[in-house]
């Protein structure tokens, strides 16, 4: 990694205001109470210095003094280790490994579907919309057992899921009444102060999920 010029004294997040990955990082920053600066990145507004920090020239990118990170999952794990309180990952190796594998599943299975559905009408990408909806419905019973994702404690998995669930209405996805445990779980996440603090103005205006008649 090249030596960073224009060294910043405050942790800085280059963040897209309508991006699931950026939203995850913002939620972890808020959950940890980390002092930081946010610089918005859009297609029409890409800061010149971003290419120095991120060879892909995109968001999210976190700059912490001489360190630049540009993978959302690497960033949130780094933040949890750098600022250990409150902990968002299990202490034991098996628990940490299990959580990391769940994060890989979200990254590989759900994130691409969300990316394809953003900005599409209800008649477009119906296959991807059905796949995401069915997958979410299938995990709904999990939340009858624990208040968070397979845990009594709030973790990075919940930070990863909250931005997806918040966008379901904008993605044209309705949930059936049978998914009530998932809906209740989502409401618990949305009520967290860290979630409310993490949202951009654009995300605040989103239509969250609705329940199918």
Helices and strands as residue ranges (DSSP letters): E 12-15, H 20-32, E 37-40, H 50-53, E 61-64, E 67-69, H 72-82, H 93-105, I 106-110, H 111-117, H 126-139, G 140-144, H 156-166, E 174-175, G 177-179, H 180-190, H 193-198, H 201-204, E 210-211
